[in-house]
Amino acid sequence: MEVLSLVLSMKNTFAPINRITPEALSLIPDHWGHQEEKDIIRLTHVCHGWREIFTSRSSLWTHLDCKNTEKTRVYIERSRSHPLEISLKKLKNTSYSNDALLVAAPYTNRLGSLTIHIHSNALSRLLNHFHFPAPLLKELKITLNLNNPSHDPAILNTIFPDHLSPLRMLSLSNVVTDLPWRNLSNLTVFEFHHARYTVDPLFMGKLLDFFESVPLLRKISLHDSIPNSSTVSPGRVVPLLALEDLAINNLPAQSIFLDHLSIPRCASLNLCFAFPGGSPTVPLCFINFGNFNFATINLFMDEGSWARMRLSGPSGVLRTCGVRQDWSTPSLLQSLGKFDLSKARRLSVTAYSLSPNYKINDSPIFHPLLLMNNLRTLTLVKVNDLSFIRALDPEENKSHIVLCPELEDLVIYISSQMSLSSEQLKEMVRNRAARSSKLSSITIINLSEPYRSHNHAIFSLKKYVSRVEYRLEASLPDWDAVFGDRGGDEYDIK
């Protein structure tokens, strides 16, 4: 029997796959899109040689779910001295085993990552297993399911007895904690969600103290975790010098909080808020930008009453998407006047109409365009283009100002609902050219059946414009592709 086994082993040795060196073969799991535990086990069952190769690679056996005692013991043995990644879940369809956890708990000195997702009433019992130091811990994620939504989240200060200076990522959801924790000077990611601190005005100061103690923070996410009042001195400002991304979901708390932050120019800020009282106006007045040094703004709106706002660096976009029909688009345009639009190089407007019975200088369009001295590209998508054409015509406004004097490209998407104001367009182009503000390009894109009647008027523009294009397309462009983060400042209003 032993001879037969030896013959089979030698036969396997000459198989083409075994020409690959063991060092290269052991790297196969690194090239999978997602490492599934069952796939790693299958590799060890191919043959004796493969079993030795893959069981001896310690980094493949570091993921512990503590569901089975024997499996946990085997994984700890095979992982040798590699940092462990422990994930503990006690939910409806899955649960860790207390016996398996008892096997893993003494190895917290090798713990590199800990993820906990359990019911809130089980947290205190679970924490009894983590009273050992964790000098290698880099990621800590705790998410608690509240058994009763009316209950307060569980209270957690620190989970390990020593300082957590190696920690890089801290994520807490439905957890109350008395920040700041001890010695988190190397922390780069902080997520703090649903802590329900709406009634503790002292916590704002604690949160600022925490940020001052973690100078390397690059990403911060705060959802429903900021109090609505604060005892912090109005003059206190905390610089977040390493910040790249800040997400906040609290209104009006976020406005109070932003008063105390200084954010670098290249950082992104994502804000979520409800429109107070169903107001159709973007509540920019609730947000204090006095401490911000940003170049551009991104504003996203969902259908419904929620909006997400993002401020970003030099390649950003200001965009409002999916605005409800009962909201006032003119109010959105007027709100733009709160920002520095002098750096904007692109403006796109979608689904906008305005009554023709208005004075150009009093229209919501006039003031934003007046501020856009460096605007290069204007894109109008299914809008009442006459509003913009009149605003851009120096003969139409009472002061005869040439709005957007650097404007080069005009792109107009028309449909059966919004036809082209071709004669007014021709007048506007001619009047701007007479004032040394000649357009370089006009593109008319038809989203419905071709309007033959427009052809003559469109191509007569060539006398005043370097390039004129008229084409038929079936659908709107992919705005993320066309106006994505590819450079230049941009304001997109839908």
Beta strands, then each sheet from edge to edge (+ up, - down):
strand 1: 63-64
strand 2: 84-90
strand 3: 111-119
strand 4: 139-145
strand 5: 154-155
strand 6: 169-173
strand 7: 175-176
strand 8: 189-193
strand 9: 219-223
strand 10: 238-239
strand 11: 245-249
strand 12: 261-262
strand 13: 268-274
strand 14: 296-301
strand 15: 306-312
strand 16: 318-320
strand 17: 344-350
strand 18: 377-381
strand 19: 409-414
strand 20: 441-446
strand 21: 467-472
strand 22: 489-493
sheet 1: 1+ 2+ 3+ 4+ 6+ 8+ 9+ 11+ 13+ 15- 14+
sheet 2: 5+ 7+
sheet 3: 10+ 12+
sheet 4: 16+ 22+ 17+ 18+ 19+ 20+ 21+
end
